[in-house]
């Protein structure tokens, strides 16, 4: 493959032995490696998953859903 796109939490591919700096670059030095994460690879939230419900909650969307006096509803 010439292009690899992964969408796991930061560090998952490395734990599996499939990080770019390891086996993959050695196997294919021209590999285009794209990593898509919810919060990037550095910073305080880098290890958090980027699920839809997490983004809705952090963005405040859940505060306007559901019944007026009830719990938020997705």
Beta strands, then each sheet from edge to edge (+ up, - down):
strand 1: 3-6
strand 2: 32-35
sheet 1: 1+ 2+
end
